[in-house]
Amino acid sequence: MLINLQGQIERITYTNEENGYTIARVKVYGQPDLVTVVGNLTAPLPGAVLKMKGEWTSHPKYGDQFKVVYYDTQVPATVYGIQKYLGSGLIRGVGPKIAERIVEKYGENSLNVIEDSVETLAEVEGIGKKRIEMIRKAWDEQKEIREVMLFLQTHGVSSGYATKIFKQYGKQSIEIVKENPYRLATDIYGIGFITADRIAEKLGFAKDSPLRAEAGVLYVLHELADDGHVYYPYTPLTEKCREVLDVDRETVAQAIARCVADKKIVTEDLNESLEEFRENNKAVYLVQFHTCEIGIARRLKILLQVPKSVRKTDSEKAVKWVQQQLSVSLAEKQIEAVQCALESKVMIITGGPGTGKTTIIHAILKIFSALKAKILLAAPTGRAAKRMSETTGHEAKTIHRMLEYSLTKGGFQRDNDKPLDCDLLVTDEASMIDTVLMHHLLKAVPLTATLILVGDVNQLPSVGPGNVLKDIIDSAAVPVVELKEIFRQAKESQIIVNAHKINEGIIPWSDPDLPKNDFYFIQQEDPEKVLSLIIRLVKERIPERFGFDSVKDVQVLTPMHKGIIGSGNLNTELQKALNPGDSGVERGGRYFRAGDKVMQIRNNYDKEVFNGDIGRIAHINSEDSEVIITFDSREVSYDFADLDEIILAYAVSVHKAQGSEYPAVVIPLLTQHFMLLQRNLIYTAVTRGRELVVMVGTKKALAIGVKNDKTRKRFTYLRHRLI
């Protein structure tokens, strides 16, 4: 039988933003000691009064607990409770200090003052017109959100998601969720099909509902896109959808047909000779990816046909002139690349570290500048663009900034109707450019301009769908200069020498006796010992021996997210070691403190911060529920509610490190990673280190990775479209 219990939340011990599971300490009326309460609570706040129904349970470690089955939240009545309630972060603009002053002045009448005559708060020290407006807005939102929260809570939605739903739809939240809960999966970042499906089930949507089937098909295609696929073959797609939806083939087939009719997906009959189409030669695309893949092929073909805007010049004379100007002697392949840039409309320069790509770009820029050409330089990430600016002496921008992306104006402002103003566009780190971004880039390149794509095709492919640089190279549609020779100066770096060995399938070696050794391998197979060794390396050994800053200069790169030496646990342990403390903010099970190294994990065009950007938390303002993060000396403000876009970045996945270079990198490699150990992953990790690379793990794991050249297949048709 369920028991009634009523009390006031004293403090929140733990809360999971995703499912609302909370452990709270509650002051129960008539009981001298605080009671531990557990259960799914929506937006629990210290000071709130809970009327609960539940049962007493006994935890072997934590003792007696009250497990909540049903509950209702009420505003507190006591002065103490009101102060706790107002200072809990409920209202942006009111933190513990301001709450104390309000209650000191108005006592038990404080909540009524906020409700009925908020202007009188101006009499409280520290509250001006701006803060009063913040309090008024937040209080009104809270009244509206309570009704929405209550509805969503009864249908299994966590507090974190409920807040996001209210932010997206406002007063219409209940109506929209009732009509089509599957909209949540496409409209709101962080809410996927699985969560939306759980809500739909509670709302009474049938398993074979057409809305559910269509949402499921789109969900599976988006998941496959996250794995890098631009399309997926029809038959295996149907099977994947059946597994997810637990419905028959006919229901899936009808859902695909409806999605085609609604122009959400495209099916296309492709070349029957391709291995993946021997049974069924139909490919299924999300409509955006189909448009982009066709657009890339079409635009490249047009670019190749239109004459250059820059006047023709004798390429041999130009090469002789530029060598004199730069006081360099170019190697045979470098001369070929410079001449190709002068003679071709589109070309690709690819090669590993130390092969002279930067020297070639210098020479090309010098010649085109002498020809009075308008030049633009770009790269996919802010860090890659910054590095390009430093190495060339010319301004380089991110592709998004160059194409003038604007969320308010609806996407990229530069396109075929408003092309870039240039005669030459050089784009670095081109292996990172996915299908969608390449489509938008090519649309904005003037038809008379020369386009040079520079990249290392042996690195991991783009995080987004496609394998664009490799597909263009394999198509032989444009000239490609591949650089393999390591130059004399670069040969002094074991990082560069070993990177090329890895690329050739040869296990790298470490010689600690070399006077300029920058590559180390430390043998250790026990995961716990690997963890403690990494912490010691980052915190003490590397800074003491090489003078690097533990947080700013040293980056741990790991092949996996889970496990003892996955990025999740490494971040927790490195945070404890490098930035300990009690004060901070908790979000979605992650705890952030001032001084923490963090990474943005999705593109945020409003803030001009992009997936993979690394920053430091400069300040946490509990009064205003605001976190200030510094990215490359630029301060960016985040609401507490936006912190699901941020993760700790003491350790990051190798994929997230693409396009970046760090003074020192530490790479754990164990055989427990064997599913993820691939040559291009290890090669990419090693080439992120500029001055020092330290591997920790087993030679066996390293050998597995270096010998494994079977990269996971991505379904793309770009190469064939270009042919």
N, C-alpha and C positions, 0 to 999 in steps of 0.2 A: 504494500500500500504506500502511495506517495505521501510525503510529509510536507507541510507548509513551513517556510522559513522566511523571515524578513530581516534585512540588514543593509548597512551602508558600505560601499566599497572603500576600503582603506588604501589599498594599493594593488596594482596589477603586477603579478609575478612573471607572467608569460602570456603572450597572445599571438596566435598565428593568423596573419592577415588573410591568408587564402581560404581557410575553412572556419575562422572565427573561434577556434578552440582556445579557451582561456583558463588560466589558473589565477585566482584572485584571493586576496585576504580580505575578509568581510567582518565588520563589527556588527554582530547579531544582538538584537535587543534582548536583555536579560542574561547574556553570557559574558563573563569577565574576560575571556581570551578570544583573540581573533580566530575566525573559522576559515579553513581552506575550502574554497568553492571551485569546482571544475565543471566545464561544459561549454557548449557553443553559445557565446554571448556576442551580440551585435554592438560594435563600438563601445566596449566597456570603458567607463571613465571613473576615476577616483571621485568620491563624493556622491555618486549616483546611488539612489535607494532601489534595491531589488526586492520584489515580492516573488519568492521562488517556490516551485514544487519540485520535489526530487526525493533522493534517498541517500542515507548514510552508507559510505563504503570505507574499507580500510586498505590503505596502500602499504605494502611491506616496508618501503623506505620512508615515506612521508606521513604515515599514520592516518588518522581519521580525516575523511574528506566528505563534503556534501556534493553529490553529483546532480546537477540541474537538468531537469527534463523540460519544464516550462518555466517561464518567468515573465515579469512585467517590470518595466523601469519607471520610476517616479522621480520627480525633482525633489531634492532634499529640503527639509524644513528647518533644520538647526543652522545656526550661524556657522559652526564648524563645517558642517556638511556643504553648505552653500559655497564657502571659501574653497574647499577641496574641489568641488564641482566646477567652479569658474576657473580655477587655476590648472585644470587638468589638460588644457589644450583644446577644449570643446569649441572655444571661440577664438578665431585668429585675432590677435591684438590684445588678448588678456592672458597673461602668464601668472605664475604664483604671486609675484610682487604686486602687480596691479589688482589681482583678485583680493589680496589682503587689504589693500587700501579701500576698495569698493565696500567690502564687508565691514571694515572699520567705521565707515561713514554711514552706511545704510542698514547694517545689521540684517535681521530676518527679512527686511523689505527689499533686499538687493535685487532679487530676480524680478520683482514687480517694477522696480525702477527701470531695469533694462527693457522690460516688455512695454511699459506704458509711457515712460518719459526719459528716454535714453539721453536726451540733450543735457539733462542735469548732471550727467557724469563729468561734465566739464569742470565741476567743482572739485573733482578728485585730482590730486597731484599726478602729473605725468599723462593725463588724458586730454588731448587736444581735439580739434575738429576732425582731423584725418583719422585718428584712432576711434572716435565716436562713430564715424561713418563705417569703419571696418567692423566695429562691434554690432551696429545696427544690421548691416548686411549679413554677417555671420549668424546672428540670432534668428533673423527671418528665415535664412536657409535651414537652420537647425529645426525650426518648427515644421517646415515643409518636408525636410528629410526624415523626420521622425515617423510620419505616416508611411512614406515610401520604405523606410528601413523595416518597419513592422511587417509590411506586406512581403518584402523580399526575404526577411528572416524566416517567415513561416514557410517559404519555398526553398530553403536551403542555401541562400546566398550569404556569403561572408560579409563582415562589416566593410572590409577594404573594397570589395567589388561593389557593394551597395553604394558606397560613396562615389565610385567611378560612374555607376549607372545614373545616379542622380545628376552628376556633373554633365553627363552627355545629354540626357533627355529632360532634366528638370521636372516640372509638374506632370509631364506626360509619361513619366517612367512606368507607372503601374499599367497604364493603358497599352503602351508599346510592348511591355514584357508579356502581358496577357495575350495580345494579338499574335506576336511572333517572337518568342524568346530566343530563337536562333539568330536574330539580328545582333544579339549581344556579341556573338563570336566574331562577326565581321566589323562591328562598329567600335568595339572597345578593346584597347590594348590590354592584354593580360587575361581576358576571358576567352577561353577557347571553346571548341565544340563540346567537349566533355562536360564542362560546367554548364553551358547553355542547355545541353541535353538533360542534365539532372534537374534543372529548373523546369524544363518542358514536361518531364515525366510527372513532377509534382503538380503541374497545372492540368494534367490529364491528357496530354498529347499521346496518341497511339504510336507504337513502335514502327508501324508501316505508314505513318503519316507522310504525305508528299513533302511537306515542309521539312520534316526531319531527314528524309532521304536526300533531298536536294542539298540541304546544309551539310550532310555527311559526305556527299561526293565532293563538294567544294573544300571541305575540311581536309579530306585525304589528299586532294590535289595541292593544297597549300602546304601540307606536311611534306609532300614529295618535292615541292619547290624548295622548301627549307633544306632538303637533302641535296639540292643542286640540279634537280631535273627541270628542264624547260617544258617537256611533255612527258606523258607516260602511255605505254601501249594499252589499248582498250581492254584486252582480256585480263592481264594481271591487275589492272586498275579495278576492274569489276570485282575480282576476288578480294582485293584489299578493302573495298567498300563493304562487301558482304561481311567480312570479319568485324569491321568496326561497328556496322549497323545491326548485325545479326538479323538480316532479312534475306529473301531469296533473290536470285539473279534478275528476275523480271522486274522487281521493285527498283533495283539499281539501274537497270537498262532504261526504265521509264523516267527515272530521276535525271539520268544523263541526257535523255532526249529533251526533257523540259528545260534543263539548263542550256542546251544548245538553242532551243527556241527562244529563250529569254536573253540570248547573247551573253551568257556568263562564261560559257566554255565553247571551244571550237573543236570539231573532229576533222581530221584530214587523212586521206589515203596517201601513204608515203611509199617509197620504193620497196617493192616486194622482195628484192634480193637481199635487203638488210636482214641480218640474223634475227633481230627481235620481232620481225614481222612475218616470219615464215608461216605462223598459224593464223595471224590476223593482222592485216597491214594497215590498221587504223590507229592513228595517234590522237590522244586527247590532250588539249591545251587549255589552260586558263586563258581567256581571251586576250589579256594584256601581254602575255608571253608570246602568243602567236603573232600579234601585231608587231611586237618588238623584234622577233627573230626575222620575220619577213622584211621589216623596215631596215635592219642592219644590212642584209644581203642586197637589197635594192639600192640603198644609199651608197654603199661601197662601190657598186658597179657604175653608178652615175659619176661618183667622184673620180674614178679611174679614167673615165672617158673625156671629161672636160679639161681643156688646156690650163696650164698654170698661169697665175696672175704675175708671178715674178719673171722678169726677162730671162731669156736663155743665156747661159754662160758656159764657157769651156770648162768642163769639170776637172780636167787634168791641170789646167793653169790655176784653177781655184784651189785645188789641193796643195800645189806648190806654194802658192801665196799664203795660205792659212798656216802652213807649217812654219814659214818664216815669221809670220806675225805672232804665233804662239810659242816659237822656239821649241818645237817638238818634232820628232820624227815618227810619223804614223806607221803602224804595222800594215801589212797587206790587207787584212780584213777591215781595219779601220778606214783605210783609203777607199775600199769598196763601199763601205757604209756611207761615207761623205759624198762620194760620186752618185750613189743611188739616191740620196736625199735631193740632190740637184736635178736629177734626171727623171725621177718618178713622182707621181701625185700622192701615192700612199705607200708607206713602207713600214717594216717591222725590224727593230734591232733587239735581239735577244741574246742573253748570256749571263753567266753567273758573276759573283763578286770578283773584282780584280782583273776583269777582262777588258777594261778600257771604255766602258759605255759613257762615262762622264766626259772623257777626253773627246769622244766623237761628238757629243752634244755641244761641247765648247766650240769645236771646229765648225759645226753646222751653223750655230748661232752667229759666229763671227762672219761667215760668208754671207748669210742672209741679211745681217745688219748692214754689211757693205753694199748690198744690193737694194738698200732702203726698204726692205720688206717689213711689214707689220707682224710682230712675233707675239705669240701667246704661249705660256707654259702652264701645264696643269697636272694634277695627280689626284687619285681618288680620295685620299685622306689629308687632313690638316697637317699631320706630322710628315707625310711624304712630300707635300707641297713645300713645307718649311725647309726640309732637307734639300729639295731641288733648288730653292732660292739661294740657299747657302753655298751649294756647290757650283752654281752657274753664274751667280751675281745678277741674274735677271729675276724679276718678280714672278712667282708662280702662285697659282690659286688652286683651291679645291675645284673639282669639276662642278660641284653643286653651286659654288659661289660664282664661278665663271659663267655658268648658264643661268645665273640670277634666279635661283629657286626662291619662290615666295609662296608660303602657305595661304596667305590672305588673298593673293591674286590667282591662286590655283595652279601651282606647279612651276615648271621651268619657263622663264620668260623669253629665253633665246631658243629659236627653232628655225625651220626653213623660211618662215615669214619674217623673222627678225634674226638673221644669222650673226655670228661673231664677226668682229671687225679685225680680220687677220689675213695674212698671206701664208703664214706658217704656224701650225699648231703642233707642239711637241708634248706628248702625254707620257709621263713616267708611271712605273708600277702598273702597267697595263694588264698584268695577269689578274689583278684584283677587280677589274671592271666587269660587272655582270651584264646579263642580256639587256635588262631594262635601262641601265645607265648608258651602255654603249649606244643603244638606239637613240636616246635623247642627245648624246654627244654628237653623233654623226648627223642628226637632223640640223644641228646648229653650225656645223662646219661649212663655210662658204664653198660653193662648188669649184671655185678657181684656186682654193687654198691647197697647200701641201700638208699632209697629215703624217706625222711620224709617231708610231707607237713603240715605246721602249719598255721592256719588261723581261722578267726571268721566267720562262715557260715551265721550268722545272720546279717552281714553288707550288704550294697548294693552290688549287683554283679558287676563284672568287667565293666569298661567303654566300652571295646571292646565286640564283639559278644560272646555269650555263657554264661553258668553258671557252669563252669567246676568243681569247688570244690564241689558244691551241687550235681551235677550229679554223680560224683565219689562216694560221700557218699551215695546217694540214691540207687546206683547200688549194694551196699554191696560187691563189687568186691575186696576191700582191707579193712584191719582192721581199725576201727575208734575208737579213744578214745575221748569221749565228756566230757569236764570239766564243771561242773555246780556250784560247791561249791566255795563260795567267802571266801578267807582266812582272818583271824582275822585282820591283819594289813590293808588289803584293805577295810574292813568293816568300817574303820574310814573315808573313803572318800564317801561323798554323791554322787559324780559323778559316782563312781563304783556301789554303791547300787542302785541309780536311773536308771542307764543303764540297770541293770538286771531287775528292775521293768518294764521298758519300754518293754524289750524283752518278758516279761511274760504277757504283755497287761495291766499292772497296771499303773495308772497315777502317775508320780513321784511327790515328795513333796519337799518343800524347808523350812528349819528351820533356819532363820537368827540368832537365839539365840545360835545355836551350837558354841562351842568355836573354832572348826576347820571347819566351814562351807565353802564349796567350790562350792555350787550349789545354784543359785538364780533364782527366777521367778518374773519378774516385769510385773504387769498387765497393759495393755494399748491397746485399740482397734482402736484408730484413727491412720491411717497410717502415717500422717504428724508428729504426736507427737512421734510415734515409731521411725521415722527417726531422729528427733532432739535428742531423748533420746539416740539412738545408738551413735550418734556423740559425745554427752556429755560423755557417758560411756567410749568410746575408747580414747577420747582426754584428759579427766580430771579425771572422777571418779575412773576408774580402776587403772590408773597409780598412783594417789594420795593415794588410800587406800592400794593397793597391791604391788606397786613399779614396775609394769610392764612397759616396753617401748611400747608406743602407736603403733608404726609401726612394730617393730621387734617381740614383744611378743603377741600382741592381734590380733586375726583373726576373722573377721565377716564371718559367714557361713549362706547362705540363700538358701531356697528351690527353688527359681526361679530367672530368668534372667531379666524379665520385671517388670514394675510397680515401684511405689515409693520406695518400699524396696526390689526390685530386685537387682541383683549384678551390673547392669549397672548404675543405678541412685545412689546406695550406693557408688560406686567407685568415681563417679563425686563429690559427696558431701563430702566424706571423704578426697579426694585429696585436695579440697578447704580448709578443716579444718586443715589437718595435713601437707600439703606440698604446700602452696600457692605460687604464683609467676607468672611472665609474660613470662620469657624465657623458651624455650622448643622446642618440635617438634610435629607437628600434623600429624597423619596418620590414614586414614579411619575414620575420625570423632572422633578419640581418641587423647587426648593431653598428652604428656609425658614430665616430668620435671626431672632434676637431683634430686636424693633422693627418687623418687617414688618406691613403692613396686610393683613389676610386676610378672606375671606368664607366662611361656611358654605354648602354647596351642596345640602344635603338636610336635611329635618326630623329632628332628633335629640331625641326627647321625654325620654329619660333625662337628657340634659344641659340640657334646656330651651333649646336653641339651634335656630333655624329657618332654612330656606332663605332666603338673602339677608341674613342678619345679618352685620354688619361688625365686626371686632375688631382688636386688636393683639397680636402675640406678645410676652408679658411675659418669658418665661423658657424656655430649653430645657435640660432635665436629661438629659444623655447617660447618667449613671449609672443612672437609673430608667427610661430610654426614655420620657420624659414631656415634653410641651409644655404650658405654661400660656398660655392666651389670655384676654385681658380683653375682655369684651363689656359696654359700658355700665357700667363700674366693677365688674363681677362676674367673678371669675376662674373659668375652666372648664379642667379637666384633660383632655388627650388623650394616649392611648398613641401611639407612633410609628405603629402599625398602623392607627390611626383617621384618619391625616392625608389619606387620599383623600377625606375629607369637606370638606377645606379647599383653597381656591385663593388665590393672591395677589389683592389687590383694589385695587391702585393704579389699574387700569383694569378696568371691568366692563361687561357688555353692558347695553343700555338696559332689556331685560326684567328683569334682576336688580335694577335700580335702582327699580323700581316701588314706590310707597309710601314712598319716601325723599325727603328734601330735603337738599341740601348747600349750604354757604355759596357755593361756587364750582364750576362744572362746565366742563370742556373737552370739546368734541365734534368729532372728526374726521369729515369728510364728503367722500368722493371718489367719482367715477363708477364705480370698481371695485366699489363697494358696491351697484350699481344694483338688483340682485335683492332687496335688503333695504330699499331706500329707500322708505318709505311715510309718508304724512302723519301718521298716529297715532304712528309711531315718533319722528319728529322733534319732534312736539308734546310727547310724553312726556318726551323728553330735555331739551328747553328748560325745561319746567315743573319739573324736578328742581332747578334752580338758584335759590337764594333771593336772593343778592345780586350774583352775577356769572355771566354765560354767555359763553364764548368759543368760537366755531366756527372750525375751521381746515380749509380745503379749497377746493373750487371752487363758484362760484355755480351752475354747471351741475348739480352733484350736488344742491345744495340745491333748485334748481328742480324737478328730477326727483322728489325726495321730496315736496315740497309739493303738486305737481300730481297725484301718484299717490294717489288716494283709494280705490283698489280693495284693500280689506283682504282677506287670505286667508280664504276661506270656511271656517267651522267647521260641521260637521254636528251640529246640536242640534235637538231637537223641542220644547223647553220652551215656546217662544212659542205653538205650536199647541195644546199641552196646556192652557195657561192660557186660550186663546180658547175 
